[in-house]
Amino acid sequence: MLFKPDSTDDEKSTAPRKRSLVSRLLGRMVSLIVTLVILGGLGYLGWLAFQPKQGGVGGRGAGAPPDLPVPVLAATPQVHDVPVYLDGVGSVKALNTVTVRSQVDGKLLKVNFAEGQDVKKDDVLGEIDPAIYQAQYDQAVATKAKDEALLANQKIDLARYEQLAASNAGSKQQADTQRALVAQQEAIIKADQAQIDNARTTLGYTKIVAPIAGRAGLRQVDQGNIIHASDTTGLVILTQLQPIAVWFSLPQQQIMRVNAAAAKGQLAVDVFGNDGVTVIDTGKLTGIDNQVDPTTGTLKLKAELPNASYQLWPGQFVNVRLKVETLPQAIVVPTSAVQRGPAGTFSYVIGADNIVTAKRVTVTQQNEHEAVIGSGLTTSDRVVTTGFANLADGSKVVVGKDDGPPAADLAPRKRSRNPDGKNPDSKRGAQGDGSSKDQGKDQGKDLGKDGQQDGQGKNGEHRGQREHSEGDQKGQTGPTPAAGGEQSGGAPKAQP
């Protein structure tokens, strides 16, 4: 006979089991939480202990330690006269340009110049056939001679008629008429002389002469062609190169300054070469335009330069500077010493105990190399010129020397991450001189012999190879001299 168990008895037996299971789970969770809290505290303490060590090794992520001095370069303000320039862009133009044309028609018999030749004023550049114009000149001379002979006869008749009229043997009217004929013939002779002069001038036009001194361009008409006075191209173009002119523009805001400086005396103008730094010629300002260009808001000026070495050529674009004044005994510092912040320009001044102070300065003008200080600095101050990366107001600095020229490695070197803080020579592959591979090998050899830092020579070799050529990353690593170091010194140390 089967008996059905009572439900109340089962519930009474399972209740203690559930309570024990929940209690065990709660105990495990509590122990796990306590363990995690203990591990987190230990990790935080380890991180705090590791931070000073990482900064001391040379880590740059968190910046330089506040108690270490910042290496900088410094300079002392100088006092000297500073010229003030206005910079502009202009173009070179010939001082005079002439298209040499023929003034008469005819056959071009000779060309007496070479293309690109320097010619003098009144040099004969070409000759036209003078036969027709010579005949016209001779005809004018003959006509004058005939009229002069006729005049001589009329003068003799006039003298005869005047004697007859004086003795009442002849008519006075006849004497007056003869006198008028003589005057008329004299006028005809003057006209003949004018014809002679015209024919002589026309005959002289058969020789084409240079109206100015300059350089001949390319010949436009070849010898043997018929040349006309109506030709627009002409025979050749002459360009005056010495002296030469430069037209340049300045902003309209500088009009008053230029006019005031020009009223005091002659202004000097410098023209720069293609590099924008070297002054290739210096001249004088000769003209200022009488109006501002409304489309560009600029004022045109003209300068004249000797161009002794033919470094300036018509049509060339150049950079120009106009000297308007000179600042006497101005305080000058390197441009790099002037920093700009939210409140304006300032400089770091090195004070007592090599502590720097940010000092507000007023800059009058500056260029690539020098800045003129209006106020804020004196000649007894020392200002920081290089090393602003980790510099702040109140930082302590150590001033280096900048006596020699800059080294070949102008870019910053790659810093070492070794625990001992040393910078191996194998890291110099970043200089780009192609020697990183050999330096890594040599360092591997030295470290292999000493039995210390065995793997660093090998790593230095591979790093140098990666910086020297990308192809070395894929297997062109060459021999590994540091292997001997690994055998003698034990296993290589792990890099952090």
PyMOL commands that set and color helices and strands:
alter all, ss='L'
color gray80, all
select helices_A, chain A and resi 7-57+131-166+172-204+252-264+335-337+352-354+425-431+436-450+454-468+470-474+483-489
alter helices_A, ss='H'
color red, helices_A
select strands_A, chain A and resi 70-75+78-94+97-100+106-111+118-119+124-128+207-209+214-216+226-227+236-239+244-251+268-272+279-293+298-305+317-334+339-341+344-350+356-360+362-366+370-375+383-386+397-399
alter strands_A, ss='S'
color yellow, strands_A
deselect
rebuild
show_as cartoon
